[in-house]
Amino acid sequence: MTGPHRPSLDPSELRRIAEIKAKEKGVKEESSAGETDARRLVYELQVHQIELEMQNEELQRVQSELEESRDRYFDLYDMAPVGYLILSEKGLIVEVNLTASKMLAVTRDTLIHRPLSRFIHADDQGIY
């Protein structure tokens, strides 16, 4: 992970930070009595653009964290030396890792939505 999870900013906080960044970039908020609607609109668009840039950065950060989590899941689950199967309440295979697929000598796609009982020897069916 890239660091501790930071909660997303609420819209008013996002706006406040965007206005600070706009001032740092030299964007001026015209407030004189003669201010035109066009100038005010330009200012609002510039602040909104900064808000969007901040949201984009947050989305990219979260996307990166999700990719890292997915990769870790793959390493822990799919590459485990033990066969793992996730079953539905009806005993159908919902997920299967690579090791279980190899142990059963069946492709993963073939295993999905099949009853686990198909892969249990007839003498042992009563146990399951």
Secondary structure, DSSP 8 states (H G I E B T S, - for coil): --SS------HHHHHHHHHHHHHHTT-----STT--HHHHHHHHHHHHHHHHHHHHHHHHHHHHHHHHHHHHHIIIIIT-SS--EEE-TTSBEEEE-HHHHHHHTS-HHHHTTSBGGGGS-GGGGGG-
